Amino acid sequence: MTPQEPGTPVPTAVPMEVPQRALDVDLAQAFSQLLFRASLLQRLRDDDARAARAAQRDLLGLLVDVDDALAALSLDPELVRLGRSSGIEATRRRLLGKLAKAGVRPMRLEGMAADPGLSEIVGTEPRAGLEPETVVQSVVTGFFWNEEVLRRAQVVVATAPPPPSAEQPEPTASAGGIGSASTGEPVDDHGSAENSGSVDRTTAGQAPTAPPATGRAGTGGKAGKSWSRSGRPKRRKR
């Protein structure tokens, strides 16, 4: 750029001509239309993002089900006998590693209180020393996906053990029972009844009755004789 000589006039900028149709545009209306188109575009992008996330969630859930199938196959006796369980476990570890990179991690609920948002109770087990509804076993493992629940777990929870039952007393024989309480043999009721009757009369203070006299009442002599007041025997009249 060459320096200007002193005294040379500086050229002025020529204003641009504005088209007539630009002057006729309503700026407020045009701005509102622009905002509407921008919001519509944002909504379409959000819908696409939700659809993609739902598809990703379905795919991750399917991979979790594949992990369950691999775990069951690794315990198959026939496959264990053929030596295939080690290969299945290796495939399962690779799958779990890919899931971990996608933000999927298994739930560890043992020893925690059951949460309906995280688990579903499918069984109970009496356990002493644990609070009721404490998770003792995960039948089906649950998984998190980042901060969301990808799949709820199926768990077995603890319940209070039943109270100990009181010991029943052994049955005792009654006074007029049929058998003995210890041996179960029948008891002779007739002999016991007679003995008890004699004991009852003796204990009641009743003296045993004497056999009746063969002579007349009030006499102390032999039968067939009567005595007078003088002590001489009276003769019977023939």
C-alpha positions in Angstrom: 0.0 0.0 0.0 1.5 3.3 -1.1 1.3 6.2 1.2 -1.1 9.0 0.1 0.4 12.3 -0.9 -0.5 15.2 1.3 -3.4 17.1 0.0 -5.0 14.2 -1.8 -8.8 13.9 -1.0 -10.0 10.8 0.8 -12.7 8.8 -1.1 -16.0 8.5 0.7 -18.0 5.2 0.9 -20.9 4.9 -1.4 -24.1 3.8 0.5 -25.7 0.5 -0.7 -29.1 0.6 -2.2 -31.8 -1.3 -0.3 -34.2 -3.3 -2.4 -37.8 -2.2 -2.3 -39.1 -5.6 -1.3 -36.8 -5.6 1.8 -38.3 -2.5 2.9 -41.8 -4.0 2.6 -40.9 -7.0 4.9 -42.5 -7.1 8.4 -39.5 -7.8 10.7 -41.6 -8.9 13.7 -43.5 -11.4 11.6 -40.3 -12.7 10.0 -38.6 -13.1 13.4 -41.6 -15.1 14.8 -41.5 -17.4 11.8 -37.8 -17.9 12.3 -38.4 -18.9 15.9 -41.2 -21.3 15.0 -39.0 -23.0 12.4 -36.2 -23.3 14.9 -38.5 -24.8 17.6 -39.9 -27.2 15.0 -36.4 -28.3 14.1 -35.5 -28.8 17.7 -38.5 -30.9 18.4 -37.7 -33.1 15.4 -34.2 -33.5 16.7 -35.5 -34.4 20.2 -37.9 -37.0 18.7 -35.0 -38.6 16.8 -32.9 -38.7 19.9 -35.7 -40.3 21.9 -36.2 -42.9 19.2 -32.5 -43.7 19.0 -32.3 -44.0 22.8 -35.3 -46.3 22.9 -33.7 -48.5 20.2 -30.5 -48.5 22.2 -32.3 -49.5 25.3 -34.1 -52.4 23.6 -30.7 -53.6 22.2 -29.1 -53.4 25.6 -32.0 -55.2 27.2 -31.7 -58.0 24.6 -27.9 -58.3 25.3 -28.7 -58.6 29.0 -31.1 -61.5 28.2 -28.3 -63.0 26.1 -26.0 -62.8 29.2 -28.7 -64.8 31.2 -28.8 -67.4 28.5 -25.0 -67.7 28.5 -25.0 -68.1 32.3 -27.5 -70.9 32.1 -25.5 -72.6 29.3 -22.3 -72.5 31.3 -24.0 -74.6 34.0 -25.4 -77.3 31.6 -23.9 -80.7 32.7 -23.5 -81.9 29.1 -21.6 -78.8 28.0 -19.5 -79.0 31.2 -18.7 -82.6 30.4 -17.6 -81.6 26.9 -15.5 -78.7 28.2 -17.5 -76.0 26.5 -18.3 -74.0 29.7 -15.0 -72.2 29.7 -15.6 -70.8 26.2 -19.1 -69.7 27.2 -17.8 -67.9 30.3 -15.2 -66.1 28.1 -17.8 -65.0 25.7 -19.9 -63.8 28.6 -17.1 -61.8 30.1 -16.6 -60.0 26.7 -20.3 -59.3 26.6 -20.3 -57.8 30.1 -17.3 -55.7 29.2 -19.1 -54.2 26.2 -22.1 -53.6 28.3 -20.0 -51.8 30.9 -18.6 -49.5 28.2 -22.2 -48.6 27.3 -23.0 -47.7 30.9 -24.7 -51.0 31.9 -23.7 -52.4 35.3 -25.3 -55.2 37.4 -27.2 -54.4 40.6 -25.8 -55.6 44.0 -28.8 -55.7 46.3 -27.9 -58.5 48.8 -28.2 -57.2 52.4 -30.2 -54.1 51.3 -33.9 -53.4 51.9 -36.1 -54.3 48.9 -36.9 -51.3 46.8 -40.0 -51.7 44.5 -38.3 -49.4 41.9 -35.3 -51.7 41.7 -36.5 -55.2 42.4 -39.5 -57.5 42.4 -40.1 -59.9 45.3 -40.6 -63.4 44.1 -40.0 -65.4 47.3 -39.4 -65.2 51.1 -37.1 -67.1 53.4 -37.2 -67.1 57.3 -34.0 -65.5 58.6 -33.1 -64.7 62.2 -31.2 -61.5 62.8 -32.3 -59.8 59.6 -34.9 -57.1 59.2 -38.0 -58.2 57.2 -37.9 -57.6 53.5 -34.1 -57.6 53.4 -32.7 -59.1 50.2 -31.0 -62.4 50.8 -30.7 -63.7 47.2 -31.1 -62.4 43.6 -32.8 -64.9 41.5 -32.6 -62.7 38.4 -29.9 -60.0 38.3 -31.0 -56.4 37.7 -29.0 -53.9 35.6 -28.6 -50.1 35.6 -28.1 -48.1 32.5 -26.2 -45.0 33.5 -28.7 -43.5 36.0 -31.7 -45.4 34.8 -33.0 -48.9 35.6 -32.5 -51.1 32.6 -34.1 -54.2 34.2 -35.5 -54.8 37.6 -34.1 -57.7 39.7 -36.1 -60.6 41.0 -35.2 -61.2 44.6 -35.9 -63.4 47.7 -36.3 -61.4 50.9 -36.1 -62.3 54.6 -39.0 -62.8 56.9 -39.3 -63.1 60.7 -38.8 -66.8 61.8 -41.9 -68.4 63.3 -42.1 -68.4 67.1 -41.1 -71.7 68.8 -44.0 -73.9 69.6 -44.7 -74.8 73.2 -44.2 -78.4 74.3 -47.4 -80.3 74.8 -47.8 -81.9 78.2 -48.1 -85.7 78.3 -51.7 -87.0 78.9 -52.4 -88.3 82.4 -54.9 -91.0 83.3 -58.0 -90.0 85.2 -59.3 -91.7 88.4 -61.7 -93.9 86.5 -59.6 -94.1 83.4 -59.5 -97.1 81.1 -55.8 -97.4 80.7 -52.5 -96.5 82.3 -50.9 -93.2 81.2 -47.4 -94.6 81.0 -48.0 -98.2 79.7 -51.5 -97.9 78.1 -52.5 -101.2 79.7 -56.1 -101.6 80.9 -56.7 -101.3 84.6 -59.1 -103.6 86.6 -61.9 -101.2 87.6 -63.8 -103.8 89.7 -61.0 -104.5 92.2 -60.2 -100.8 92.5 -63.8 -100.0 93.0 -64.2 -102.5 95.8 -61.0 -101.4 97.4 -62.0 -97.8 97.2 -65.4 -98.6 98.7 -63.9 -100.4 101.7 -61.4 -97.7 102.2 -64.1 -95.0 101.9 -66.2 -96.7 104.7 -63.2 -97.1 107.0 -62.0 -93.6 106.5 -65.5 -92.2 107.0 -65.5 -93.5 110.6 -68.2 -96.1 110.2 -67.6 -99.2 112.2 -68.1 -102.6 110.5 -71.5 -104.0 111.2 -71.7 -107.3 113.3 -73.7 -110.2 112.0 -77.3 -110.3 113.3 -78.0 -112.4 116.4 -80.1 -115.6 116.0 -82.0 -115.1 119.3 -84.7 -112.7 120.3 -84.0 -109.1 120.3 -82.7 -107.8 123.6 -81.6 -111.1 124.9 -78.0 -112.1 125.6 -78.6 -115.9 126.1 -78.9 -118.9 123.9 -81.5 -119.3 121.3 -84.8 -120.7 122.4 -84.4 -119.6 126.1 -85.7 -116.5 127.9 -84.7 -115.2 131.3 -86.8 -113.6 133.9 -85.8 -110.8 136.2 -84.9 -113.2 139.0 -82.4 -114.9 136.8 -84.2 -118.2 136.6 -85.1 -119.6 133.3 -88.8 -119.8 132.5 -90.3 -122.9 131.2 -92.1 -122.9 128.0 -95.6 -123.9 127.9 -96.2 -126.9 125.8 
